């Protein structure tokens, strides 16, 4: 199982706690992860099987993309 670290923050620099994060994989073997939630530092550790380009959804809204597994920062 792979893990990716997603850092979520507001434009003013504050970090949301308990915000829902889902990673969606693109391509033929795509799919969505289950829901993960940010901690008090605004970070969610997302477990997944895919190793390809992925979109980051925060509270149901696409906020960015990255190559998974990996680490990225998205802004609300």
TIRO-2110 file (N, C-alpha, C; in Angstrom, 1 decimal):
// TIRO-2110
0.8, -1.2, 0.0, N, 1, A
0.0, 0.0, 0.0, CA, 1, A
0.9, 1.2, 0.0, C, 1, A
0.6, 2.2, -0.9, N, 2, A
1.3, 3.4, -1.0, CA, 2, A
0.7, 4.5, -0.1, C, 2, A
1.5, 5.5, 0.2, N, 3, A
0.9, 6.6, 1.0, CA, 3, A
1.4, 7.9, 0.4, C, 3, A
0.5, 8.9, 0.4, N, 4, A
0.8, 10.2, -0.1, CA, 4, A
0.4, 11.2, 1.0, C, 4, A
1.2, 12.3, 1.1, N, 5, A
1.0, 13.3, 2.1, CA, 5, A
0.4, 14.5, 1.4, C, 5, A
-0.8, 14.9, 1.9, N, 6, A
-1.5, 16.1, 1.3, CA, 6, A
-1.6, 17.1, 2.4, C, 6, A
-1.0, 18.3, 2.1, N, 7, A
-1.0, 19.4, 3.0, CA, 7, A
-2.1, 20.4, 2.5, C, 7, A
-3.1, 20.7, 3.3, N, 8, A
-4.2, 21.6, 3.0, CA, 8, A
-4.1, 22.9, 3.8, C, 8, A
-4.2, 24.0, 3.1, N, 9, A
-4.2, 25.3, 3.8, CA, 9, A
-5.0, 26.3, 3.1, C, 9, A
-5.5, 27.3, 3.9, N, 10, A
-6.2, 28.4, 3.4, CA, 10, A
-5.2, 29.4, 2.8, C, 10, A
-5.7, 30.3, 2.0, N, 11, A
-4.8, 31.3, 1.4, CA, 11, A
-4.2, 32.2, 2.4, C, 11, A
-4.8, 32.4, 3.6, N, 12, A
-4.2, 33.2, 4.6, CA, 12, A
-3.1, 32.4, 5.4, C, 12, A
-2.9, 31.2, 5.1, N, 13, A
-1.9, 30.4, 5.8, CA, 13, A
-2.4, 29.5, 6.9, C, 13, A
-3.6, 29.7, 7.3, N, 14, A
-4.2, 28.8, 8.4, CA, 14, A
-4.5, 27.4, 7.8, C, 14, A
-4.5, 26.5, 8.7, N, 15, A
-4.7, 25.1, 8.3, CA, 15, A
-5.9, 24.5, 8.9, C, 15, A
-6.8, 23.9, 8.0, N, 16, A
-8.0, 23.3, 8.5, CA, 16, A
-7.8, 21.9, 9.2, C, 16, A
-8.5, 21.7, 10.2, N, 17, A
-8.5, 20.4, 10.9, CA, 17, A
-9.8, 19.7, 10.6, C, 17, A
-9.7, 18.4, 10.3, N, 18, A
-10.9, 17.5, 10.1, CA, 18, A
-11.5, 17.7, 8.7, C, 18, A
-10.7, 18.2, 7.8, N, 19, A
-11.3, 18.4, 6.4, CA, 19, A
-11.1, 17.2, 5.6, C, 19, A
-12.1, 16.8, 4.8, N, 20, A
-12.2, 15.6, 4.1, CA, 20, A
-11.3, 15.7, 2.8, C, 20, A
-10.4, 14.7, 2.6, N, 21, A
-9.5, 14.7, 1.5, CA, 21, A
-9.7, 13.3, 0.8, C, 21, A
-9.8, 13.3, -0.5, N, 22, A
-9.9, 12.1, -1.4, CA, 22, A
-9.0, 12.3, -2.6, C, 22, A
-8.3, 11.3, -3.0, N, 23, A
-7.4, 11.3, -4.1, CA, 23, A
-8.1, 10.5, -5.2, C, 23, A
-8.2, 11.1, -6.4, N, 24, A
-8.8, 10.4, -7.6, CA, 24, A
-7.7, 10.1, -8.6, C, 24, A
-7.6, 8.9, -9.1, N, 25, A
-6.6, 8.6, -10.1, CA, 25, A
-7.2, 8.7, -11.5, C, 25, A
-6.4, 9.2, -12.4, N, 26, A
-6.9, 9.4, -13.8, CA, 26, A
-6.4, 8.2, -14.6, C, 26, A
-6.9, 8.0, -15.8, N, 27, A
-6.5, 7.0, -16.7, CA, 27, A
-7.4, 5.8, -16.6, C, 27, A
-7.0, 4.8, -17.4, N, 28, A
-7.8, 3.5, -17.5, CA, 28, A
-8.0, 2.8, -16.2, C, 28, A
-7.0, 2.7, -15.4, N, 29, A
-7.1, 2.0, -14.1, CA, 29, A
-7.4, 3.0, -13.0, C, 29, A
-8.1, 4.0, -13.2, N, 30, A
-8.4, 5.1, -12.2, CA, 30, A
-9.3, 4.6, -11.2, C, 30, A
-9.6, 5.5, -10.3, N, 31, A
-10.5, 5.3, -9.2, CA, 31, A
-10.3, 6.3, -8.1, C, 31, A
-11.1, 6.2, -7.0, N, 32, A
-11.0, 7.1, -5.9, CA, 32, A
-10.6, 6.4, -4.6, C, 32, A
-9.8, 7.1, -3.8, N, 33, A
-9.5, 6.5, -2.5, CA, 33, A
-10.7, 6.7, -1.6, C, 33, A
-10.7, 6.1, -0.4, N, 34, A
-11.7, 6.3, 0.6, CA, 34, A
-11.4, 7.7, 1.2, C, 34, A
-12.2, 8.2, 2.1, N, 35, A
-12.0, 9.5, 2.7, CA, 35, A
-11.0, 9.5, 3.8, C, 35, A
-10.1, 10.5, 3.8, N, 36, A
-9.1, 10.7, 4.8, CA, 36, A
-9.4, 12.1, 5.3, C, 36, A
-8.9, 12.4, 6.5, N, 37, A
-9.2, 13.7, 7.1, CA, 37, A
-7.9, 14.4, 7.6, C, 37, A
-7.8, 15.7, 7.5, N, 38, A
-6.6, 16.4, 7.9, CA, 38, A
-6.5, 16.4, 9.4, C, 38, A
-5.3, 16.5, 9.9, N, 39, A
-5.0, 16.6, 11.3, CA, 39, A
-4.9, 18.1, 11.7, C, 39, A
-4.5, 18.4, 12.9, N, 40, A
-4.4, 19.8, 13.4, CA, 40, A
-3.4, 20.6, 12.6, C, 40, A
-2.5, 20.0, 11.9, N, 41, A
-1.5, 20.7, 11.1, CA, 41, A
-2.0, 20.8, 9.6, C, 41, A
-3.2, 20.4, 9.3, N, 42, A
-3.7, 20.5, 7.9, CA, 42, A
-3.2, 19.4, 7.0, C, 42, A
-2.7, 18.3, 7.6, N, 43, A
-2.1, 17.3, 6.7, CA, 43, A
-2.9, 16.0, 6.8, C, 43, A
-3.1, 15.4, 5.6, N, 44, A
-3.8, 14.1, 5.5, CA, 44, A
-2.8, 13.1, 4.9, C, 44, A
-2.7, 11.9, 5.5, N, 45, A
-1.9, 10.8, 4.9, CA, 45, A
-2.9, 9.9, 4.2, C, 45, A
-2.8, 9.9, 2.9, N, 46, A
-3.8, 9.1, 2.1, CA, 46, A
-3.2, 7.8, 1.6, C, 46, A
-3.8, 6.7, 1.9, N, 47, A
-3.3, 5.4, 1.5, CA, 47, A
-4.0, 5.0, 0.2, C, 47, A
-3.2, 4.5, -0.7, N, 48, A
-3.7, 4.1, -2.1, CA, 48, A
-2.9, 3.1, -2.7, C, 48, A
-3.4, 2.4, -3.7, N, 49, A
-2.7, 1.4, -4.5, CA, 49, A
-2.1, 2.0, -5.8, C, 49, A
-2.7, 3.0, -6.3, N, 50, A
-2.2, 3.6, -7.6, CA, 50, A
-0.9, 4.3, -7.5, C, 50, A
-0.2, 4.3, -8.7, N, 51, A
1.1, 5.0, -8.8, CA, 51, A
1.1, 5.8, -10.1, C, 51, A
0.3, 6.8, -10.2, N, 52, A
0.1, 7.6, -11.4, CA, 52, A
-0.4, 9.0, -11.1, C, 52, A
-0.7, 9.8, -12.1, N, 53, A
-1.2, 11.1, -11.9, CA, 53, A
-2.5, 11.0, -11.2, C, 53, A
-2.7, 11.9, -10.2, N, 54, A
-3.9, 11.9, -9.4, CA, 54, A
-4.4, 13.3, -9.1, C, 54, A
-5.7, 13.5, -8.9, N, 55, A
-6.3, 14.7, -8.5, CA, 55, A
-6.6, 14.7, -7.0, C, 55, A
-6.5, 15.8, -6.4, N, 56, A
-6.8, 16.0, -5.0, CA, 56, A
-8.1, 16.7, -4.8, C, 56, A
-9.0, 16.0, -4.1, N, 57, A
-10.3, 16.6, -3.8, CA, 57, A
-10.4, 16.9, -2.3, C, 57, A
-10.8, 18.2, -2.0, N, 58, A
-10.9, 18.6, -0.6, CA, 58, A
-12.4, 19.0, -0.5, C, 58, A
-13.1, 18.4, 0.4, N, 59, A
-14.5, 18.6, 0.7, CA, 59, A
-15.3, 18.5, -0.6, C, 59, A
-14.9, 17.6, -1.5, N, 60, A
-15.7, 17.3, -2.7, CA, 60, A
-15.3, 18.2, -3.9, C, 60, A
-14.3, 19.1, -3.7, N, 61, A
-13.9, 20.1, -4.8, CA, 61, A
-12.5, 19.8, -5.2, C, 61, A
-12.2, 19.7, -6.5, N, 62, A
-10.9, 19.5, -7.0, CA, 62, A
-10.0, 20.7, -6.6, C, 62, A
-8.8, 20.4, -6.0, N, 63, A
-8.0, 21.5, -5.6, CA, 63, A
-6.6, 21.4, -6.1, C, 63, A
-6.2, 20.4, -6.8, N, 64, A
-4.9, 20.2, -7.4, CA, 64, A
-4.6, 18.8, -7.9, C, 64, A
-3.4, 18.6, -8.4, N, 65, A
-3.0, 17.3, -8.9, CA, 65, A
-1.6, 17.1, -8.6, C, 65, A
-1.1, 15.8, -8.6, N, 66, A
0.2, 15.5, -8.4, CA, 66, A
0.5, 14.1, -8.9, C, 66, A
1.7, 13.6, -8.8, N, 67, A
2.0, 12.2, -9.2, CA, 67, A
2.2, 11.4, -7.9, C, 67, A
1.3, 10.4, -7.8, N, 68, A
1.3, 9.6, -6.5, CA, 68, A
2.1, 8.4, -6.7, C, 68, A
2.7, 7.9, -5.7, N, 69, A
2.8, 8.4, -4.3, CA, 69, A
3.7, 9.7, -4.3, C, 69, A
3.4, 10.5, -3.4, N, 70, A
4.1, 11.8, -3.3, CA, 70, A
3.6, 12.7, -2.2, C, 70, A
3.9, 13.9, -2.4, N, 71, A
3.5, 14.9, -1.4, CA, 71, A
3.2, 16.2, -2.2, C, 71, A
2.1, 16.9, -1.7, N, 72, A
1.7, 18.1, -2.4, CA, 72, A
1.0, 19.0, -1.4, C, 72, A
0.9, 20.3, -1.8, N, 73, A
0.2, 21.3, -1.0, CA, 73, A
-0.9, 21.8, -1.9, C, 73, A
-2.1, 21.9, -1.3, N, 74, A
-3.3, 22.4, -2.0, CA, 74, A
-3.9, 23.6, -1.2, C, 74, A
-4.4, 24.6, -1.9, N, 75, A
-5.0, 25.7, -1.2, CA, 75, A
-6.5, 25.8, -1.4, C, 75, A
-7.2, 26.3, -0.3, N, 76, A
-8.6, 26.4, -0.4, CA, 76, A
-8.9, 27.9, -0.6, C, 76, A
END
